[in-house]
Amino acid sequence: MASYSSSLKFLLFTCALLFLFISISPTNAQKIDTKPKALVLQVIKDAKTRQYFTRFLQRTPFAIVDMVFDLGGKLMWIDCEKDYKSTSYRPARCGSAQCKLAGSDGCSQCFNPPKPGCNNNTCSTILDNSVIGLATSGEVGADILALQSTNGANPVDVVRVPRFIFSCAPHSLLEGLVNGSNGIIGLGRSPIALPWQFSSIFKFSNKFAVCLTSSTDEYKGRGAVFFGDSPYIFSPNVDASKSLTYTPLFINPVSTASAYSQGEASTEYFIGVKSIKVDEKAVALNAGLLSINETDGYGGTKLSTVNPYTVMESSIYKAVTEAFLKAAIARKLTRVAGVAPFGVCFSSKNVGSTRVGPAVPTIDLVLQSESTYWRMFGANSMVQVNNNVLCLGIVDGGVSRPQLKTSIVIGGHQLEDNLLEFDLARSRVGFSSSLLFRQTNCANFNHTWLHNG
């Protein structure tokens, strides 16, 4: 049962959302409240699905929507079939600027009574449920949404976005998502993804930062995603933007979505992993798999929030797990039977504890140089599957062709309690490594609202 204090915090957050209903009048619905330097959304981890989701306000009258968070997704799509009622919804007409931004040249007709998602002379785009690999098409439209600005330490004001572009989806596309969710929000390399729209509307830096919580306590374990300029301050007054190491972002010229148009590039974020080390010793790998094949898009390393754990192509998985086992045995760890989906597990009885998680071998992703690497400690490499067993949180993805398109997919568990800043203008990502080293974590952002009104 949640403690009284954590329940109170959740109640205060709910009241803040309800206050948005009151403070935003219909007569002002087409105005932008402020010129914020940055925006913030909470990020919650669902215990059952291990998906990350956020919530904000949308439509007229406003409704609270829960949206699954897809780091590399192309756009925001919402179920318009069930209970989508809004007087401010506007479909994107064929040939409009909105259709061009969505990359849609076609023109659709709907023979049912007009409603959001069903209008004549409108454009549609491909929608991807990246969690289960299901795709369909949906009408492009725009509606008002509301979220909060931030000074980097707290949310400070209500911000309205009057004509945010998204797409309407059929109810069936929600399959496999967090129970009660309304759709998916995409933060990928796309002019209609959240970061690009926000930076264009509010004229702040085209960057965003993600801090995923490892906690599944919705009341007190919420992470954050920031849009715009830093700082990113976590209790006790730790500015995570001051300790970032940067590495280039790469574009995969071939889409990695479930369905896509010919010639469409991937909207996901790829980094250039050159090699992998376990306890600072290089692992022998097929280096060719670490590069993106420019012809068919196979290979490379991407970051993902829809994969709960890191997935590796079979030969890479075998090499890394064998090296990890060797180093673990040298530390006197006891191997036990695997627990699906993990193949490498240990008895937790003789595993020590450190500030950054279980005392196990480190894993380094070596980037543009030997001195630039992303080190993963036990909190990110290991998964506690029960009271007695710890497993290496890496999954065998199968062979590169045709089972796995991307050689290494760094999943959500490995990203937790690390701050990642995506500087899209400079095409680079900054990473903090584990915030646990600095005696803080992603749940330590103060979501208490400091209303400036």
TORFIRO-881589 format. One record per residue: residue in three letters; x, y, z of N, C-alpha, C in turn. Coordinates in steps of 0.05 Angstrom, whole numbers, plus 5000, padded with zeros to 4 digits. Atoms other than C-alpha are relative to their C-alpha. Layout:
N
ALAXYZXYZXYZ ...
//
This chain:
453
MET501749765000500050005000501850255000 ALA498449755001502650704983499950145026 SER499949854975504751135041498150254998 TYR501749765000500551735062501250234984 SER498749785014505752225036500149974970 SER500050055029506351894968497250034988 SER502849975010498751864961499350294999 LEU500549715000498452604979501350134976 LYS498649895024503552764924498449944975 PHE501550075024499452384873497450164999 LEU502449854999493152744896500550294992 LEU499349735007496653414889500450024970 PHE499650005029498753234818497349994985 THR502650025012491653034800498550265002 CYS501349744996489053684829501250214981 ALA498849815019494154064786498949964972 LEU501350045026491353734724497250114999 LEU502849905000484253894745500050305000 PHE499949705000486354614758500450104972 LEU499749925028488454644685497250034987 PHE502749985012481154514666498850275007 ILE501249754990479055114708501450244990 SER498549765006484655584690500050074970 ILE499949955029484055504614497150024991 SER502749965008477555804591499749964970 PRO500550055029474355634523500650254983 THR499649765016474856364501502950054994 ASN497149965004482456334507501249764987 ALA499050265009483055644475501950024976 GLN498349975023486555914413502350185005 LYS497749834993491956304450502149835013 ILE497850134986498756084474500650175024 ASP499749854975499656284547502650165002 THR497449884995507056434549501949944978 LYS497850065018513656404512502049855017 PRO498250154981516955854553502749944987 LYS497350095009524255674549500249705000 ALA500050294999522654954565497349905010 LEU502450134992516954474575500749745014 VAL499450254987516353854618497549825001 LEU502050204996512253214619501049795020 GLN499250224983512252674672500249754984 VAL499950275013514151964652499749795022 ILE500750214980511151374690500649734988 LYS499550275009513350654685497849815010 ASP502150194994507850124682501349745009 ALA498850244989509449524726499549754984 LYS500850245014505749014684501449984973 THR499050015028508049194613502950104998 ARG497449875000514449564632500250214978 GLN500149775018512350104583500150265016 TYR499949734988513350844597497850164988 PHE502249845011507551314591499950275014 THR500349734989505852044603497150084998 ARG502849905002499452444612500050314999 PHE500349725003497253134593497150054992 LEU502749925007490953514571499850054970 GLN500549965029488053524500497050044995 ARG502849965010481653744463498650235013 THR501949804988475954224478497349865003 PRO498749944975473454114530502349815006 PHE497650164995479953854559499449735012 ALA500150274989480853114574502849925006 ILE497350114993486652774609500549764982 VAL499350235017490152304561502549875010 ASP497650164993495151754577501249904975 MET498850065025500151644522502649845004 VAL497550164999505551104514502250154986 PHE497749835008512351414503501849844982 ASP498350135020516151214440502250194991 LEU497849825005522951544437500550054970 GLY499449975028523851414362497550024982 GLY502549995015516551484341499850254982 LYS500249795020514651914281498150225008 LEU502049804994508652274310498349915024 MET501950084980503152274362497549904986 TRP502650105010497151834346498249935024 ILE501950034978490851784388497549854989 ASP502550145007484751324387497850214998 CYS502249815004479251754357497349864998 GLU502550155002474151194352498450005026 LYS501350034974472551164426500250265016 ASP500349774982470151784463501850244993 TYR498549755007474052304423498050214993 LYS501949785004469752924429501550265003 SER498549754999472653604413498950204980 THR500949795018470054254385502350154986 SER497749865011477154484369501649824980 TYR498650185019479253884326499650104972 ARG500149915028480954074254501549794983 PRO498650195017482553544201501850154981 ALA498149885019488353684154499049964972 ARG501150025027485753844085502249934980 CYS498150095020489053544024501750244989 GLY498249805011495153944001500850215020 SER499449804980495554344066502949975010 ALA497350004989502054514102500249775020 GLN499950224981500154004156500449734986 CYS499750255015499553454104502949974990 LYS497250015010506353644075501949935023 LEU498350074978509553614144499849715007 ALA500550284994506452934154501049814978 GLY499050165023509452704087497849864986 SER502350135013502552554060499250154975 ASP500849885025501052693987497249914991 GLY502550125009494652283982497650165010 CYS502449874992487452493992497949795006 SER501850224991482352084031497150105001 GLN502949954997474752034033499049825022 CYS501450174979470251784089497150024995 PHE502850005008463151584075498149975024 ASN501649994976460751584147499650295009 PRO500349734990458252194185502650125010 PRO497449884992463952694197500450005030 LYS499150004972467752634262503049995000 PRO497150035000475052644284500949734991 GLY499150255012478452124242498549914975 CYS501750075023473052104189498950254987 ASN500849765015472752704142500849984971 ASN499450005028472752814067502350194994 ASN497949825011478553134028502150055021 THR497949984980483552994083502349824993 CYS497750175005490452684083500449805023 SER499550204979492652074122503049934999 THR497250094998499251784145500249735013 ILE499750274988502051114167500450035030 LEU499850014971501250974241501249745009 ASP498550234992505750494278499649955030 ASN499950094972504350124343502649855002 SER497350114999511750004355500349795021 VAL499850194978510449584417499649714989 ILE500650275011507448994378500549984970 GLY499450005028509449184307497649994982 LEU502549985015502449344282499850274987 ALA500149745015501349884229497350024986 THR502449945016495350214196500350294991 SER500049725008493550904169497950155015 GLY501949844986489851484200500050294990 GLU500449725009487252184186501950185016 VAL498349794988492052764200498150225009 GLY501749784990488953304243501650175020 ALA498749834980490453834295498050065022 ASP501749924977487654004364501750135021 ILE498649864978489454384426501049795020 LEU499150154977493654074480501350195020 ALA498949844979496254334546501949845017 LEU498050134982502354174588501350235016 GLN498849814982507054534635502850094991 SER497349905004513054984626501749945025 THR498350054977519054904671502450195001 ASN497549854997524955294699502449815004 GLY497950204997528854644702500049865027 ALA500250114973527254514775497249925007 ASN502850054994519654534777498450074975 PRO501949885019513654604730499250275011 VAL500649734990511955344733497450124988 ASP502449875011506055504687498649814980 VAL501550155020500755234640500650114972 VAL499549925027502355254566498149864982 ARG501850115019497255154511501249994973 VAL499150025028498954904442497449974984 PRO502750005011492855084400499649824976 ARG500450165025494054694335502249794998 PHE497950205000498454104352499249784980 ILE500650205021498853614293500349725011 PHE499950284992497352884306498449844980 SER501650165017493752314274497949835016 CYS502150164988487251954290500449704993 ALA499650295004487751194299497549855007 PRO502250174992482750634302500549895028 HIS499750114973481450344371501749755001 SER498550255001484549684350503050045002 LEU497149965000491450004345501150025029 LEU499149994972491650044422500949735010 GLU499350264991492949304426502949995010 GLY497450044989498749134471501150245016 LEU499149764986499249834502499049995029 VAL500849984972498650014576497050035002 ASN502949994996491549904600499150295005 GLY501149734996487550554594501450214984 SER498649805016492350894546498450084976 ASN501449895023489851324489501549984974 GLY498450015024495551234440503050015006 ILE497149984998502951354429500950284993 ILE498649755009507151984428502849934991 GLY497450055012513251984384501850245003 LEU498049794997519552384397502349984980 GLY497950065019523352164335500750224982 ARG499049805020526752514277497850054979 SER502349955017520352784245499050285006 PRO501049734995517553484235497350015014 ILE502550004985511053264268500349855027 ALA499550114974514252924328500050235021 LEU500249794979513653294395502350205000 PRO497849814997520653604399500050214977 TRP499949825023520353894329497750205000 GLN502349814999513354184336500350205022 PHE499749824978514854484404502150224995 SER497949805006521354814382499150194979 SER501049835021517955084320498050205010 ILE502149824989512055374358501050205019 PHE499149824979515755664417502750124995 LYS497549885008522255834382502249965020 PHE497750074982526655494434501749794986 SER498050195011532555024422498649744992 ASN501150265009530954394382501549785014 LYS498850214983533053934438498049905020 PHE501650104979529853494489501749815017 ALA498550174982532153084548498149805013 VAL501650224989529552424575501349895025 CYS499050124976530252154645497949795009 LEU501950214994526751484654500449905028 THR499850104973525151254724500149705000 SER499950294996526750554748497749905018 SER502150064981520950584797497349964985 THR502750045011513950314781497950125019 ASP501849874982510950724838499050254987 GLU501149775015506351204801499850245017 TYR500449784982505551634862502650175005 LYS497649864993512751804877502449934982 GLY497750105016516951474822499950104972 ARG500349905027515751924762502550134989 GLY497849885014521252094713499150254985 ALA500749755014521252694665501250004972 VAL498949935027522152904593499850304997 PHE499849715003524353624580500250074971 PHE499849895028523454014515501150285002 GLY498849744999527954614503502650005016 ASP497449964988533754884542500249895028 SER499450094973537054604605499850255019 PRO498950234985538054594665497949785005 TYR501650234992535353924688500849935029 ILE499150014972535453954764498449795015 PHE501250214984534153354808501050035029 SER499349984972534053344884502349805006 PRO499749754986538653484920501650214985 ASN498949785015540054064872502349914982 VAL498050105019543853644821499150074971 ASP500649935027543953944751501349804981 ALA498950225016544753344706501250094973 SER498949905025546453784646502950065002 LYS497249934995553253924677501949764997 SER498350245000555753214670499549824976 LEU500850155024554053004599502549954982 THR498150085021558552634550498549984974 TYR501549995025556552744477501249814979 THR499250175023556652274418498150064977 PRO501649935023554052374347497549824997 LEU502350155008547152154325500249944970 PHE499950085028546651784259497249954989 ILE502650055013540951734209500249744985 ASN500350245016538951054183498450074976 PRO501549915024536851194111497649834993 VAL502350185005531850614112498449995026 SER501850004977525850644159500249745015 THR500150234982525750164218497249965012 ALA502850024990518150244229498849744989 SER501550255009513149674221499150024972 ALA500849955028510749984156500950284993 TYR498949745008513450564116499850034969 SER500049945028513650904048502849954989 GLN497450045012519150743999501750255000 GLY498249774998525151194009499950155026 GLU500349864974523151394079502249915019 ALA497850054980528851454130498849935027 SER500950074973528351184200499850265017 THR500349784982525851674253501349945027 GLU498850084975529551294308502850115003 TYR497449884994535951514342502149785002 PHE497850195001542251134325502650135010 ILE497449914991549051194358502149824989 GLY497850165013555850954334501649845020 VAL498450184983558050384379502149874983 LYS497850115015564950174355500949735011 SER499350264988566249614405498749995028 ILE501150044973564049324472502149885018 LYS498150104981568149194534498449895025 VAL501150104974566548774596502350015020 ASP497949964980570448964658502650114986 GLU497949855014574749404611501649824981 LYS498750175019576648814567498349984975 ALA501549995025574748844493498849724994 VAL501450245008569748334468500349974970 ALA499650055029571248014400497349984986 LEU502649985014565448204354500450014970 ASN500149955028563648214281499450304997 ALA500349715000564848964273498250104978 GLY501849925022560948984208497150035009 LEU502749984990554548884247499450255015 LEU500349754984555749524286499550244982 SER500549785019555149954224497449974986 ILE502650005015548750144187500649954971 ASN499850055028548249844118498350214985 GLU501449785013546450444075497949914979 THR501850105021542750014024497449905012 ASP502550134989537849614067499450085029 GLY500649904973538449954136500649805022 TYR499450204979540749324173502550095015 GLY497749954983545749374230499750255017 GLY499949764983547749934277498849965028 THR501050004972545550114348498050235003 LYS502049794996539250484366499050005029 LEU501149974974535950734430497049974999 SER502950065001528950494447498750015027 THR501550014976523750604500497749794998 VAL502150205002518850084472501149725004 ASN498750254992523849514483500750025029 PRO499449974971524049394558502949945007 TYR497250084995531049084554501650014974 THR498249995023537049114508499849744985 VAL500150235018536648644448502550014983 MET497650025016542848404412499749784979 GLU499850215021543948024347501449765012 SER499150254986545547294364503049985004 SER497150034997553047304350501150205020 ILE499149804981553947954390499149925028 TYR501050094974549547684446501849785011 LYS498450224991553647044450502850105010 ALA497449904992560247424452499950165026 VAL500249834977557947924504499449835025 THR500850164977554647414550502249815009 GLU497750174993560646944547502150165015 ALA498049834986565247514567499050085027 PHE501249934974560447724622500249775020 LEU499950244983560047014649502949955010 LYS497250044992567646954650500850205022 ALA499349804980568347604688498549965026 ALA501750054977562647424735501149775017 ILE498950244986565646744752502650085015 ALA497649914987572247094767499450165025 ARG500949864976568347504818498549815020 LYS501250214982565746854850496950014999 LEU502950015003558546954825499149724992 THR501050265006554346324820497850014979 ARG502050005021550646194755497849805007 VAL502350184997543645904758498549994974 ALA501550035025538445704706498850274991 GLY501149755011535946254660497050025006 VAL502849944996529246584671499150174976 ALA500849865025525646784606499150285006 PRO498650045025527047214569503050005002 PHE497149984996534047214599501349735001 GLY498550255001539246684587502249985020 VAL497850004981544546894637499150115027 CYS501049924974542546904710501949905022 PHE498250074978546046864778498449995026 SER501149994973544346714850500750275012 SER499549734988543547384885501249985028 LYS499050034973546047094951502850105004 ASN497249914997553347244938500750244982 VAL499649765015552447884897499950245018 GLY499949764983554648504934498350234989 SER501649775008551149174931501850255000 THR498649755002553949854910498150234996 ARG501849775005551250554901498749984972 VAL501050025027550250384827498949734994 GLY501350265004546849714837501749765008 PRO498550244993549248994843502950014991 ALA497150005006556748894844500649784979 VAL499650195022557548564776501950134980 PRO498249885020562248664716498750234986 THR501149775015561449324680500049944970 ILE500250025029559449374607500450274988 ASP499449745013562349934564499249984971 LEU500549965029559450154497502050214991 VAL497949825009565550464464499050154976 LEU501249835021563551044419502150104981 GLN498349905022567451514374503049975006 SER497250044994573951394411500249825025 GLU499750174976576850934465499450155026 SER500549854975576151494515497150105003 THR502949924998568751614500498449745001 TYR501550254997564451054526497750045020 TRP502450004982557750934560500349755017 ARG499650234982558950504621497349935014 MET502450104987553250084648500849845025 PHE499550134975553449874721497749815006 GLY501950214993549349344757497150095000 ALA502849915000543049774765498849994972 ASN501050005028542449804689500549744986 SER499550255015545449144668498449765012 MET501250234987541948684718497050055006 VAL502950004994534548514730499549805022 GLN500850184978532048234796497449864993 VAL502450145009527147704772498549885024 ASN501450094975525647434842502050055023 ASN498449944977528547464912502849874999 ASN497550155000534046964896501650014974 VAL498750015026535847084823500250284987 LEU499449765016539047654785500749914971 CYS499450075027539347624709501250244985 LEU498949795018543448004657497750084981 GLY502449905014538148444624500550044970 ILE499649995029540148294552498749764988 VAL501550215013535947884504501249934973 ASP499150095026538047464445497950064979 GLY501949915020534747784385499949834975 GLY499950175024536447244334502050114980 VAL498149925021540447304270499150254987 SER500649745011540847954233497949994978 ARG502050025022536947724172498649745001 PRO501849765001531147694172498950085028 GLN501349964975529547674247500450275013 LEU499349764985533048294273501350204981 LYS498949805019534148924231502350165013 THR498049854986538149314283501749825017 SER498250194985544248954313499850035030 ILE500249954971543749274382497850205004 VAL502149824991537449584411500350045030 ILE499749944971538849924477497350065012 GLY502749994990532449824516499750185025 GLY500749824979528950214570501449955027 HIS498750064975531949854630502850115001 GLN497249905001538950044607500150314999 LEU500149715001536750774599499150135027 GLU501149894975533650854668502150135018 ASP498349854982536551354717502650104987 ASN498049865016540951624661498650234987 LEU501249785015539452314633501250004972 LEU499249985028539752334557499050264988 GLU500749755013539853004521500449974970 PHE499950025029538152984447500150284988 ASP499649745012540953604414499749964970 LEU500650075028537553544346501350204981 ALA498849815017540454184318502949934994 ARG497350085003547453904328500349704994 SER500150285005545453184315501949845018 ARG498450144980548452924379498349935024 VAL501350074975546252594444502050015023 GLY498350004977549152734512498949815021 PHE500950194980548952204566501550045026 SER498849944973550252264641501349765012 SER499550254986551551534656498350005026 SER501950034979548251314720500050235020 LEU500349784980545551884763500249905028 LEU499750114973546051414822502750075012 PHE497349924991553451594825499950285013 ARG500249724990551252314840497850015022 GLN501950024978546452074895497350124993 THR502749925008540252234855499049804979 ASN501150185020535751894804497850154985 CYS502049865017530452054752497450065013 ALA502549944985524752034802500350245019 ASN499549784982527952614839499650284988 PHE500949745010525353154793497550085015 ASN502249914984520453574833497750084982 HIS502349955017513753544796498050195013 THR501849814987510554024846499850254984 TRP500649775018507354584806500350265015 LEU499749734990509655294821498550194982 HIS501749845018503855684790500850295002 ASN499149735000506056374768497650204999 GLY502349825002498956644763499250105028 
//
